[in-house]
């Protein structure tokens, strides 16, 4: 029986994670693999609370932000990730603890200390980690065409800082994909990486 894969997709806003997630699932299906997709924040109450914060409806200190993400991640792991992996189903996750490290990093809590808080929780490590690599300037241009509500991190200054924080904490095993390329080109690169695991 094939081992189920836990695949995480990271990147700054506008890097194309949602589209890549959908395309990656379709690719895995061509290999006769049962695959589900999830995102963090989740659709549970803990995730809805975080989305309210991201829209500026709830004010949270840095510690409260990190705690909120840890609570939501516990739901993500216990209700979404582990039950599917135990049923031999591949899981693709749009954002994981690397995002929390990059987005919530501050003078008070640096990215590595936030990473350590997550690792202490023994959350499962991804089998494959993709980072959709694109400049903050290009990514911000893409987000301008969206109809979605503006969020608190939607500025070039914040996106540059987040991009920098990602680079500090992504592990050496990270698969960097050039997100400025077409989706077809990106998925072709991903396919070469996936084949090594299948």
C-alpha positions as CSV (number, residue, x, y, z in Angstrom):
1,X,0.0,0.0,0.0
2,X,1.3,3.4,-0.9
3,X,2.3,5.8,1.9
4,X,0.0,8.8,2.1
5,X,1.7,12.1,1.5
6,X,1.3,15.2,3.6
7,X,2.1,18.2,1.2
8,X,2.3,21.8,2.4
9,X,2.2,24.8,0.1
10,X,3.6,28.1,1.4
11,X,4.1,31.5,-0.2
12,X,3.3,35.2,0.3
13,X,-0.1,36.6,-0.6
14,X,-0.6,36.6,-4.4
15,X,1.9,33.8,-5.1
16,X,-0.8,31.6,-6.5
17,X,-1.2,29.0,-3.8
18,X,-5.0,28.4,-4.3
19,X,-4.6,27.7,-8.0
20,X,-1.5,25.6,-7.4
21,X,-3.3,23.6,-4.7
22,X,-6.1,22.7,-7.1
23,X,-3.7,21.8,-9.9
24,X,-1.5,19.7,-7.7
25,X,-4.6,17.7,-6.5
26,X,-5.5,17.1,-10.1
27,X,-2.0,15.9,-10.8
28,X,-2.0,13.5,-7.9
29,X,-5.4,12.1,-9.1
30,X,-3.7,11.2,-12.4
31,X,-1.4,8.9,-10.3
32,X,-4.5,7.2,-9.0
33,X,-4.1,8.7,-5.6
34,X,-7.0,9.8,-3.4
35,X,-6.2,13.4,-2.3
36,X,-8.0,16.1,-0.2
37,X,-7.1,19.8,0.2
38,X,-7.4,21.9,3.2
39,X,-6.3,25.4,4.2
40,X,-5.2,27.3,7.3
41,X,-6.8,29.2,8.9
42,X,-9.5,26.4,9.0
43,X,-13.2,26.7,8.5
44,X,-13.8,25.9,12.2
45,X,-14.7,28.5,14.8
46,X,-11.0,28.9,15.6
47,X,-10.2,29.7,12.0
48,X,-13.2,32.1,11.6
49,X,-11.9,34.0,14.6
50,X,-8.5,34.4,12.9
51,X,-10.1,35.5,9.7
52,X,-11.9,38.2,11.7
53,X,-8.5,39.3,13.0
54,X,-7.0,39.4,9.5
55,X,-9.9,41.6,8.3
56,X,-9.2,44.0,11.2
57,X,-12.4,43.2,13.0
58,X,-10.6,41.8,16.1
59,X,-7.5,43.3,17.7
60,X,-5.0,40.8,19.1
61,X,-1.6,41.2,20.6
62,X,1.3,39.2,19.0
63,X,1.0,36.6,21.7
64,X,-2.7,36.3,21.2
65,X,-2.2,36.0,17.5
66,X,0.2,33.1,17.9
67,X,-2.0,31.4,20.5
68,X,-5.0,31.7,18.2
69,X,-3.1,30.1,15.3
70,X,-1.9,27.2,17.6
71,X,-5.5,26.5,18.7
72,X,-6.6,26.5,15.1
73,X,-3.7,24.3,14.0
74,X,-4.6,21.8,16.6
75,X,-8.1,21.6,15.0
76,X,-6.4,21.4,11.5
77,X,-4.2,18.5,12.6
78,X,-6.7,16.5,14.7
79,X,-9.8,17.0,12.4
80,X,-8.4,17.3,8.9
81,X,-4.8,16.2,8.5
82,X,-4.4,13.1,10.7
83,X,-7.8,11.4,10.0
84,X,-7.2,11.5,6.3
85,X,-3.5,10.3,6.5
86,X,-4.7,7.4,8.6
87,X,-7.1,6.5,5.9
88,X,-4.2,6.5,3.4
89,X,-5.4,9.7,1.7
90,X,-3.0,12.3,0.6
91,X,-3.4,15.7,2.2
92,X,-2.5,19.0,0.5
93,X,-2.5,22.0,2.9
94,X,-2.5,25.6,1.8
95,X,-0.4,27.3,4.6
96,X,1.0,25.7,7.7
97,X,3.2,26.8,10.7
98,X,5.8,28.4,8.4
99,X,3.2,31.0,7.5
100,X,2.5,31.7,11.2
101,X,6.3,32.2,11.7
102,X,6.6,34.6,8.8
103,X,3.4,36.6,9.3
104,X,3.5,36.9,13.1
105,X,7.2,37.5,13.5
106,X,8.1,40.6,15.5
107,X,10.7,42.1,17.8
108,X,8.8,40.3,20.7
109,X,8.6,36.9,18.9
110,X,11.0,36.2,16.2
111,X,10.2,33.6,13.5
112,X,12.4,30.9,14.9
113,X,10.9,31.1,18.4
114,X,7.4,30.8,16.8
115,X,8.6,27.8,14.9
116,X,9.9,26.2,18.1
117,X,6.4,26.8,19.7
118,X,4.9,24.8,16.9
119,X,7.5,22.1,16.9
120,X,6.9,21.5,20.7
121,X,3.3,20.7,19.8
122,X,4.5,17.7,17.7
123,X,2.4,18.8,14.7
124,X,3.2,16.4,11.8
125,X,6.0,17.5,9.5
126,X,5.2,17.7,5.8
127,X,6.6,15.0,3.5
128,X,6.9,17.6,0.7
129,X,7.1,21.4,1.3
130,X,6.6,23.7,-1.7
131,X,7.3,27.4,-1.5
132,X,5.9,29.5,-4.4
133,X,8.6,32.0,-4.8
134,X,7.7,35.4,-6.2
135,X,8.8,39.0,-5.5
136,X,6.5,40.9,-3.1
137,X,6.1,43.6,-5.8
138,X,4.8,41.0,-8.4
139,X,2.6,39.4,-5.8
140,X,1.0,42.7,-4.7
141,X,0.2,43.5,-8.4
142,X,-1.7,40.2,-8.6
143,X,-3.7,40.9,-5.4
144,X,-4.9,44.2,-6.8
145,X,-7.0,42.3,-9.3
146,X,-8.8,40.3,-6.7
147,X,-12.3,41.3,-5.4
148,X,-11.5,40.0,-1.9
149,X,-11.5,42.2,1.1
150,X,-8.3,44.0,2.1
151,X,-6.5,42.4,5.0
152,X,-4.1,43.8,7.6
153,X,-0.9,42.4,5.8
154,X,-1.8,43.8,2.4
155,X,1.0,46.3,2.0
156,X,4.3,46.2,0.2
157,X,6.3,46.9,3.4
158,X,4.6,44.0,5.3
159,X,4.9,41.6,2.4
160,X,8.6,42.3,2.0
161,X,9.1,41.6,5.7
162,X,7.0,38.4,5.5
163,X,9.0,37.2,2.5
164,X,12.3,37.9,4.4
165,X,11.0,36.0,7.5
166,X,10.0,33.0,5.3
167,X,13.5,32.7,4.0
168,X,14.8,32.6,7.6
169,X,12.8,29.6,8.7
170,X,12.1,27.4,5.6
171,X,14.0,24.1,6.0
172,X,16.7,23.0,3.6
173,X,14.3,20.4,2.2
174,X,12.0,23.1,0.8
175,X,11.1,22.9,-2.9
176,X,11.2,26.4,-4.3
177,X,9.0,26.9,-7.4
178,X,9.2,30.1,-9.5
179,X,5.7,31.4,-9.1
180,X,6.2,34.1,-11.8
181,X,6.0,31.3,-14.4
182,X,2.8,30.0,-15.9
183,X,0.8,27.5,-13.9
184,X,1.6,24.8,-16.5
185,X,5.3,25.4,-16.0
186,X,5.0,25.4,-12.2
187,X,3.0,22.1,-12.2
188,X,5.6,20.5,-14.5
189,X,8.3,21.3,-12.0
190,X,6.2,20.0,-9.1
191,X,5.6,16.8,-11.1
192,X,9.3,16.1,-11.3
193,X,9.6,16.5,-7.5
194,X,6.5,14.4,-6.8
195,X,7.7,11.5,-8.9
196,X,10.6,11.0,-6.5
197,X,8.0,10.3,-3.7
198,X,5.6,8.1,-5.7
